[in-house]
Amino acid sequence: MTHAAPDLIWSLPFALILIQIAVWPAVSPHKWEKLYPWLTLPLGAIVAVYYLFELRAADHVLHVAHEYFSFIALIGSLFVVSGGLLIAMVGQFTPKQNLLLLAFGAVLANVVGTTGASMILIRPYMRGNTWRFQKYHIAFFIFIVANCGGALTPIGDPPLFLGYLRGVPFFWVFQALWYKWLIATLLLLAIFYWVDEREYRHHKEFERIGAEQEDVFSLLGKWNLLFLAVIVGAAFVQKPLFLREALMIGAAIASYFTTSKHVHERNHFSFHPVREVAILFAAIFAAMMPALDWLSQHAGELGIVSTTQFYWLTGGLSAVLDNAPTYLNFLSTAMGLHGMDVGNVKDVARFSVEHGDLLRTISISAVCFGAMTYIGNGPNFMCKAIAESAKLPTPTFAEYIYKYALPFLLPVLVVTWLLVY
């Protein structure tokens, strides 16, 4: 960081954005839907202007803008292409079928990313459960498919991909994290099955809607699998600048115009969910610069040295900041403790060998704690927006935290920490 970290008071716009995301949808959802761009973007703009004209940190702002553009190109292209894939299923899902779908999603997330897996499976998951859809359905989908499931490969989740680009060996992720992934995933699946089985048994329509309909499965829009492969492959392109994003956007455009109207209609496809994510995260990426810069400059002074400290601090901030830059900041802090530079590929590779315990801790914490709030990871808000656009019940920002993340996800993260450390 070539510029001085701003005073912590400049984190106030970011805090105001978080407060508004938590409060407005619960108090007045219709007003929020109309006004959220005007309530959030100006706060991000204030911080960006301060960085440009007061701190003279244009390079830093451009770097953050490029990260945001790459983030939206990946999220948006996966959203569009998955909208052209229709997994047509007839029948009502049982708890066992839900369990299998979520388990499959946890594995798939490591092949097409948490965003890709979420966008492919969220719609059939909603259709199969429409007859008894509850708020916990979307919460556990976010826990398992949109976050914790993607901890086995660098493709799985943005923090791990950033680490790979910085020099973490590709297969190190699987070797180091597979048992943590297994513990967290199995515990979450077991808790979900217990909750879903109880609801299924006591549902009012259970007597009326039985297994009279035979389950039918079909996949429409198969050519979109090719566009999906292009997007995943493009994620590894680093030069020339913007080629990666151009390939992703090109695949999305080709998918949109070659997908039949029938498939889009059956998927209830619209650009509203990705537009909401793009606007909110534009404000978030800009407004969180002071908080991340302050942390980067002062983390060493906070006495963060043990794996336990890195686990809970990386996790706690990944929950309220985007988990990708949080991962990178704590990786930089951990490497600095041992005289290594996160910008040096050889140092990063050496760090993964000599201090694998710290890297494992930062990696699994950033991935799993990203599920603690809607803004911890990109797919979270998108899953919520898609469920809302289908008129299905979804938890508010605060409700998601106190009713689902704290009682169900946090104990799993505590058990994972105790068993591993």
Secondary structure, DSSP 8 states (H G I E B T S, - for coil): --S----GGGGHHHHHHHHHHHHHHHH-HHHHHHHHHHHHHHHHHHHHHHHHHTS--HHHHHHHHHHHHHHHHHHHHHHHHHHT-EEEEES---HHHHHHHHHHHHHHHHHHHHHHHHHHHHHHHHHHHGGG--HHHHHHHHHHTTTGGG-SSTTTSHHHHHHHHHT--TTHHHHHHHHHHHHHHHHHHHHHHHHHHHHHHH-TTTTTS-S-S--EEEEE-TTHHHHHHHHHHHTT--SSTTHHHHHHHHHHHHHHHHS-HHHHHHTT--SHHHHHHHHHHHHHHHHTHHHHHHHHHHGGGGT--SHHHHHHHHHHHHHHS-HHHHHHHHHHHHHHHTT--TT-HHHHHHHHHHTHHHHHHHHHHHHHHTTSSTTSSHHHHHHHHHHHHTT-----HHHIIIIIIIIIIHHHHHHHHHHH-
